[in-house]
Amino acid sequence: MRLDDAECAYSVEFMCRKLGASKTGYYDWRNRTDTATARRREELRLLTKKAFDMWGSPPARSWSAS
């Protein structure tokens, strides 16, 4: 959840004050571009989702006591 979403009940100023962060620091963080690692993780997340959507989840394994 982002502090500036309409759903958020508290202002950015209030949350930053309570968390001991600066508003400028928050806005700098919010406006940063994704790192290469973050982009790669998102790419892998989408590929994994696509694979599971295409082939489905593996069948549940039944363990029986013999």
N, C-alpha and C positions, 0 to 999 in steps of 0.2 A: 504494500500500500504506500502510495506516495503522499507526502504531506499536503500537496497542493490539489489533490483530487477533490471533487465536489462531495464525495462521500465522507471525507475526513471531518470529524467533529471539532478539531482543534486547528488553530491557525499555525502557520509556519513559525511565526514569531514566538508563540506560546511554547510549541514543542522544542524549538531550538533552545529557548531559555531553560526549560525543564531538563533538557539533556546536556546542557553545558556546551552547546555547539553554536557557532556563529551562523547567522542567516547567509552571509556571503559564502561561507564554506559549504553550506547545504546546496545553494544554487550552483556553485562551482561543481560540486559532485554530481548534481542532477543533470547538468549540461555536458558532462564529459562524454566522449565517444567511447564505445566499447573497446576493450583491449583485444588483442589477437586471441588470447586464451578464451575470453568470454564469447567471441564470435565462433570459435571452434567448438566450444561446449554446446552452444545453441545449434550449430550445424549437426553435431552428433546426436543431440536430443531429438531433432527433427527426423534424422535418418533412422534412429531407433524406433520412434513412433510410427514411421512409415512401414518399417519392417514388421512390427507387431500388428499393424492394421492390415497389412497384406497377407501375412501368414497366420495370424492369430496367436494367442498365447499357447505355450506348450501344454499338453494335457496334464491334468493333476495326477500325481503319482500316488498310487494306493499302497500303503504299507500294511501288510497282513502278518500277524504273528503266526508262524508255522510251528 
